[in-house]
């Protein structure tokens, strides 16, 4: 039986209304708006995230732009919780490249996501500047972007068709265009990387509606990945960890281990706190092109109900400087 995401939240709404005196559906809806974008475990988590982020960290951190020293393109498609009707589907395309003797980097990303009654489209542009430090480079990054949030309230699954909010808003939708300002730092050497990304520093509104002085806003997001590569014969072993969180939300940790075989085939597994496990693979078809796939197996409540998550990634690189990476950190 395929469950509906809206029906699950409707059951949550009924339970809350029965336990908290005086809370109506509209109040609950404003509590729900941030929840309607949970990629994994954090209740206030809003940003789309990817299981194969370690191969393209631009979505986490603007300082990553240009760090791979090639003109790199990436295409992602993610179908989350396939057992739930209205669950998130995400598509994104990004480009990045180094500039001015590799001292600067530029990146751009467009993405679209659908989740129940909410559609999001965004255009993001990143800039980075790097300096040589110790055996590697330290990059500082800024990102500006525009988000378009569209809520179609008619797609909500109301159990009570006499609910006042349903009567007032049936057949309506709302649109809100808002900006974002992000900051990041990224240190990387031949075999090591560390990053810090702070996204939505402005905490922009995602809807024009409000209850009193309160409105739904973007939550400040925090990402800190750390990774190290080891070469053993024709094999590269790349363990990494990602600390992540969002404002007014519990944090999370990903533990990852990826292995590169004969410079062609990546195999990896991730353990995600309070969620479950992720299996991934990536194959380097040619020197310029790679294809990756990951499968999320959730062991928390929504993961067990929602079923698996599939993600596909296609990358294509153009080596505009003609240099060769001696030892891979990540791809």
C-alpha positions as CSV (number, residue, x, y, z in Angstrom):
1,X,0.0,0.0,0.0
2,X,1.5,3.3,-1.0
3,X,1.1,5.9,1.7
4,X,0.5,9.6,1.1
5,X,2.8,12.1,2.7
6,X,-0.1,14.6,3.1
7,X,-2.2,11.9,4.9
8,X,0.7,11.2,7.3
9,X,0.9,14.9,8.2
10,X,-2.9,15.0,8.5
11,X,-2.7,12.2,11.1
12,X,0.0,14.2,12.8
13,X,-2.2,17.3,12.8
14,X,-5.1,15.4,14.3
15,X,-2.9,14.0,17.1
16,X,-1.5,17.4,17.9
17,X,-4.9,19.0,17.9
18,X,-6.2,16.4,20.3
19,X,-3.3,16.9,22.7
20,X,-2.8,20.7,22.7
21,X,-5.9,22.7,23.5
22,X,-6.6,25.7,21.3
23,X,-4.2,24.8,18.4
24,X,-6.1,25.0,15.1
25,X,-5.1,23.7,11.7
26,X,-3.7,27.0,10.5
27,X,-1.3,27.2,13.4
28,X,-0.2,23.6,12.7
29,X,0.3,24.4,9.1
30,X,2.8,27.1,9.8
31,X,4.6,24.7,12.0
32,X,4.4,22.2,9.1
33,X,5.8,24.4,6.3
34,X,9.4,24.0,7.4
35,X,8.8,20.2,8.0
36,X,7.5,19.8,4.4
37,X,11.1,19.7,3.3
38,X,12.8,17.1,5.5
39,X,15.5,15.4,3.4
40,X,16.6,13.1,6.2
41,X,16.3,13.5,10.0
42,X,16.4,17.1,11.0
43,X,12.9,18.5,11.5
44,X,13.9,22.1,10.4
45,X,16.0,20.8,7.5
46,X,14.9,22.6,4.3
47,X,17.7,22.4,1.8
48,X,17.8,19.6,-0.7
49,X,20.7,17.3,0.0
50,X,22.3,14.4,-1.9
51,X,23.7,11.1,-0.9
52,X,26.6,11.5,-3.3
53,X,27.5,15.0,-2.0
54,X,31.2,14.0,-1.4
55,X,31.7,13.9,-5.2
56,X,30.4,17.5,-5.6
57,X,30.2,19.6,-2.5
58,X,29.1,22.8,-4.2
59,X,25.6,22.4,-2.8
60,X,27.0,22.4,0.7
61,X,29.6,25.1,0.4
62,X,30.2,28.0,-2.0
63,X,34.0,27.9,-1.2
64,X,34.2,24.5,-3.1
65,X,33.7,26.3,-6.4
66,X,36.7,25.8,-8.7
67,X,38.6,23.6,-6.3
68,X,38.8,20.7,-8.7
69,X,40.8,22.7,-11.2
70,X,38.6,21.6,-14.1
71,X,35.5,22.9,-15.8
72,X,33.1,20.5,-14.1
73,X,29.4,19.8,-14.7
74,X,27.1,17.7,-12.6
75,X,23.6,16.5,-13.1
76,X,21.6,15.0,-10.2
77,X,18.2,13.4,-10.0
78,X,16.9,12.2,-6.6
79,X,13.6,10.3,-6.0
80,X,13.1,10.0,-2.2
81,X,10.8,7.7,-0.3
82,X,9.3,6.0,-3.3
83,X,6.6,4.4,-1.1
84,X,5.1,7.8,-0.3
85,X,2.8,9.7,-2.7
86,X,4.0,13.3,-2.8
87,X,7.5,12.6,-1.4
88,X,10.4,14.7,-2.6
89,X,11.8,14.6,-6.1
90,X,14.8,16.8,-6.9
91,X,16.7,17.6,-10.1
92,X,19.7,19.9,-10.2
93,X,22.5,21.0,-12.6
94,X,25.7,22.7,-11.6
95,X,28.8,24.0,-13.3
96,X,32.0,25.2,-11.7
97,X,35.5,26.3,-12.9
98,X,38.7,27.9,-11.6
99,X,39.6,31.4,-12.9
100,X,42.6,33.8,-13.0
101,X,45.5,31.5,-12.6
102,X,43.4,29.2,-10.3
103,X,43.2,31.9,-7.6
104,X,39.5,32.3,-8.0
105,X,36.6,30.0,-8.7
106,X,33.0,30.4,-10.0
107,X,30.1,28.1,-9.7
108,X,26.4,28.1,-10.7
109,X,23.5,25.8,-9.8
110,X,19.9,25.5,-10.8
111,X,17.5,23.1,-9.2
112,X,13.9,22.2,-8.9
113,X,12.2,20.2,-6.2
114,X,8.6,19.0,-5.6
115,X,7.3,17.9,-2.2
116,X,3.6,17.4,-1.7
117,X,2.0,20.8,-2.2
118,X,5.3,22.7,-2.4
119,X,7.4,23.4,-5.5
120,X,10.8,25.1,-5.3
121,X,13.0,26.5,-8.0
122,X,16.3,28.2,-7.5
123,X,19.2,29.8,-9.2
124,X,22.5,30.1,-7.2
125,X,25.8,31.7,-8.1
126,X,29.0,31.1,-6.1
127,X,32.4,32.9,-6.0
128,X,35.5,31.7,-4.2
129,X,39.0,33.0,-3.6
130,X,41.9,30.8,-2.5
131,X,45.3,31.3,-1.0
132,X,48.1,28.8,-0.6
133,X,48.4,27.5,3.0
134,X,50.8,24.8,4.2
135,X,50.6,21.9,1.8
136,X,47.3,22.9,0.3
137,X,44.9,25.7,-0.4
138,X,42.4,27.6,1.7
139,X,39.4,28.9,-0.1
140,X,36.8,31.5,1.0
141,X,33.4,31.5,-0.7
142,X,30.2,33.6,-1.1
143,X,27.0,32.6,-2.7
144,X,23.9,34.6,-3.7
145,X,20.7,33.2,-5.1
146,X,17.0,33.4,-5.7
147,X,14.4,30.9,-4.5
148,X,10.9,30.7,-5.8
149,X,8.5,28.9,-3.3
150,X,5.1,27.9,-4.6
151,X,2.5,26.3,-2.3
152,X,-0.6,24.7,-3.8
153,X,-2.9,24.4,-0.8
154,X,-5.5,22.5,-2.9
155,X,-3.1,19.5,-3.0
156,X,-3.3,19.1,0.8
157,X,-5.1,15.9,1.9
158,X,-7.8,17.2,4.3
159,X,-9.6,14.5,6.3
160,X,-12.1,17.2,7.5
161,X,-13.5,19.0,4.5
162,X,-15.3,21.4,6.9
163,X,-12.0,22.5,8.4
164,X,-12.1,26.3,8.4
165,X,-8.6,26.6,6.8
166,X,-9.7,24.3,3.9
167,X,-12.9,26.4,3.4
168,X,-10.9,29.6,3.3
169,X,-8.1,28.4,1.1
170,X,-9.4,25.6,-1.2
171,X,-8.3,26.1,-4.8
172,X,-5.7,28.7,-3.9
173,X,-1.9,28.9,-4.0
174,X,0.8,31.2,-2.8
175,X,4.1,32.2,-4.3
176,X,7.1,33.8,-2.6
177,X,10.4,34.8,-4.2
178,X,13.2,35.3,-1.8
179,X,17.0,35.6,-1.8
180,X,19.7,33.8,0.0
181,X,23.2,34.7,1.2
182,X,25.7,31.9,2.0
183,X,29.3,31.8,3.2
184,X,31.9,29.0,3.2
185,X,35.5,28.0,3.9
186,X,37.3,25.1,2.3
187,X,40.8,23.8,2.9
188,X,42.2,21.0,0.6
189,X,45.5,19.4,-0.2
190,X,46.4,16.4,-2.4
191,X,44.9,13.9,0.1
192,X,42.8,15.9,2.6
193,X,39.9,18.3,2.8
194,X,37.9,20.2,5.4
195,X,35.0,22.5,4.8
196,X,32.6,24.8,6.6
197,X,29.4,26.0,4.9
198,X,26.8,28.4,6.4
199,X,23.7,28.7,4.2
200,X,20.8,31.1,4.4
201,X,22.4,33.6,6.7
202,X,19.6,36.1,5.9
203,X,16.9,33.6,6.9
204,X,14.5,34.8,4.1
205,X,10.8,34.3,4.1
206,X,9.4,31.4,2.2
207,X,5.7,32.5,2.3
208,X,3.9,35.8,2.5
209,X,1.4,34.4,5.0
210,X,2.0,34.9,8.7
211,X,0.4,34.3,12.1
212,X,0.9,37.5,14.1
213,X,4.5,38.5,13.8
214,X,5.6,34.9,12.8
215,X,6.2,33.7,9.3
216,X,7.9,30.6,7.8
217,X,11.5,31.3,6.9
218,X,14.6,29.6,5.6
219,X,16.5,28.0,8.4
220,X,20.3,28.7,8.8
221,X,22.1,25.5,7.7
222,X,25.5,24.3,8.8
223,X,27.7,21.7,7.0
224,X,31.3,20.6,8.0
225,X,32.8,17.8,5.9
226,X,36.2,16.2,6.6
227,X,37.9,13.6,4.4
228,X,41.2,11.9,3.9
229,X,42.5,9.7,1.1
230,X,44.9,6.8,1.4
231,X,46.6,5.0,-1.5
232,X,47.1,1.2,-1.3
233,X,48.5,-0.1,-4.5
234,X,45.9,0.5,-7.3
235,X,43.2,1.3,-4.7
236,X,42.3,4.6,-3.0
237,X,40.5,4.5,0.3
238,X,38.6,7.7,1.2
239,X,36.9,7.8,4.6
240,X,35.0,11.0,5.4
241,X,32.6,12.5,7.9
242,X,29.9,15.1,7.6
243,X,28.6,17.2,10.5
244,X,25.3,18.9,9.6
245,X,22.5,20.8,11.2
246,X,19.9,23.5,10.9
247,X,18.7,26.2,13.2
248,X,16.1,24.9,15.8
249,X,16.9,21.4,14.7
250,X,18.9,18.5,16.1
251,X,22.2,18.0,14.3
252,X,23.3,14.9,12.3
253,X,26.4,13.0,11.4
254,X,27.3,11.0,8.3
255,X,30.1,8.4,8.4
256,X,31.3,7.5,4.9
257,X,33.8,5.1,3.4
258,X,34.5,5.1,-0.3
259,X,37.0,2.9,-2.2
260,X,38.3,3.6,-5.7
261,X,39.4,0.5,-7.6
262,X,41.9,0.9,-10.5
263,X,41.0,4.6,-10.9
264,X,37.6,3.6,-12.4
265,X,35.1,2.2,-10.0
266,X,34.0,3.8,-6.7
267,X,32.1,1.7,-4.1
268,X,30.9,3.2,-0.9
269,X,28.7,3.0,2.1
270,X,27.4,5.7,4.5
271,X,25.9,5.5,7.9
272,X,23.6,8.4,8.6
273,X,22.7,9.1,12.3
274,X,19.0,8.6,13.2
275,X,18.2,7.6,9.6
276,X,19.9,4.5,8.1
277,X,22.4,3.4,5.6
278,X,23.3,4.4,2.0
279,X,25.0,2.3,-0.6
280,X,26.6,4.0,-3.6
281,X,28.7,3.3,-6.7
282,X,30.3,5.5,-9.4
283,X,32.0,4.5,-12.6
284,X,34.5,6.6,-14.6
285,X,33.4,5.8,-18.1
286,X,36.1,8.0,-19.7
287,X,38.6,10.5,-18.3
288,X,35.9,13.2,-18.7
289,X,32.7,11.4,-17.8
290,X,31.4,9.5,-14.8
291,X,28.0,8.1,-13.7
292,X,26.9,7.4,-10.1
293,X,24.0,5.7,-8.4
294,X,23.1,5.5,-4.7
295,X,20.3,3.8,-2.7
296,X,19.2,5.0,0.7
297,X,17.7,2.4,3.1
298,X,16.0,4.3,6.0
299,X,15.6,2.6,9.4
300,X,13.9,5.5,11.2
301,X,10.0,5.7,11.2
302,X,9.5,7.7,8.0
303,X,12.3,5.6,6.3
304,X,10.5,2.4,7.0
305,X,7.1,3.7,5.8
306,X,8.5,5.6,2.9
307,X,10.7,2.9,1.4
308,X,13.9,3.4,-0.5
309,X,15.5,6.4,-2.1
310,X,17.2,6.4,-5.5
311,X,19.7,9.0,-6.7
312,X,21.5,9.2,-10.1
313,X,24.5,11.5,-10.8
314,X,26.2,12.2,-14.2
315,X,29.3,14.3,-14.3
316,X,31.4,15.6,-17.2
317,X,34.7,17.4,-16.8
318,X,36.8,19.5,-19.2
319,X,40.4,20.0,-18.2
320,X,40.9,23.5,-19.4
321,X,44.4,23.8,-17.9
322,X,45.7,20.4,-19.1
323,X,46.9,19.4,-15.6
324,X,46.6,15.9,-14.2
325,X,45.6,15.0,-10.6
326,X,48.3,13.0,-9.1
327,X,46.2,11.3,-6.4
328,X,42.4,11.6,-6.1
329,X,40.9,13.2,-3.0
330,X,37.3,12.8,-4.4
331,X,35.8,13.1,-7.8
